[in-house]
């Protein structure tokens, strides 16, 4: 189903896990789950963008994270 979307899919590896952990202090008051932080952590990688329909993600400004709202 994702093949037709031309997405750059990336594995969630140890580097991504550490970044997700580091994002905890910045997102603690926003109600972000581990999955949310994992997605945003992958978006920190060069050329990475987190796609979301959750407007709260766009409201939380994190210098390292690129977010694109899909609706």
C-alpha positions in Angstrom: 0.0 0.0 0.0 2.9 2.4 0.7 4.8 1.6 -2.5 2.6 4.0 -4.6 3.3 7.0 -2.2 7.0 7.3 -3.1 8.0 7.6 0.6 11.6 7.3 1.9 11.1 4.6 4.5 13.8 4.3 7.2 14.5 1.6 9.8 14.2 2.5 13.5 17.6 1.7 14.7 19.7 2.4 17.8 20.4 6.0 16.6 16.7 6.7 16.2 16.0 5.2 19.6 18.5 7.5 21.3 17.0 10.5 19.5 13.5 9.5 20.5 14.7 9.3 24.1 16.3 12.7 23.9 13.0 14.1 22.6 11.2 13.0 25.7 12.2 16.1 27.8 11.1 18.4 24.9 7.8 16.7 24.4 6.8 15.6 27.9 4.1 18.3 28.4 2.6 17.7 24.9 1.4 14.1 25.5 3.6 12.6 22.8 3.9 8.8 22.9 7.0 6.7 22.3 5.7 6.1 18.8 5.3 9.8 18.2 8.9 10.5 19.4 10.2 7.5 17.3 8.6 9.0 14.2 10.0 12.5 14.9 13.4 11.0 15.8 13.6 9.5 12.3 12.7 12.8 10.8 15.9 14.3 12.4 18.0 12.3 9.9 19.3 14.2 6.9 16.4 14.7 4.4 13.9 13.2 6.9 10.4 14.6 7.2 7.7 13.3 9.6 4.3 13.1 7.9 1.3 13.6 10.2 -2.3 14.5 10.3 -1.9 15.7 13.9 -1.9 19.5 14.0 -0.4 19.4 17.5 2.9 18.2 15.9 3.1 21.3 13.9 2.5 23.5 16.9 5.5 22.0 18.8 8.6 23.6 17.3 11.7 21.4 17.6 14.7 22.8 15.7 16.0 19.4 14.6 12.6 18.0 13.4 11.0 18.6 10.0 7.2 18.0 10.1 4.7 18.1 7.2 1.0 18.1 7.8 -0.9 15.9 5.3 -4.3 17.5 5.7 
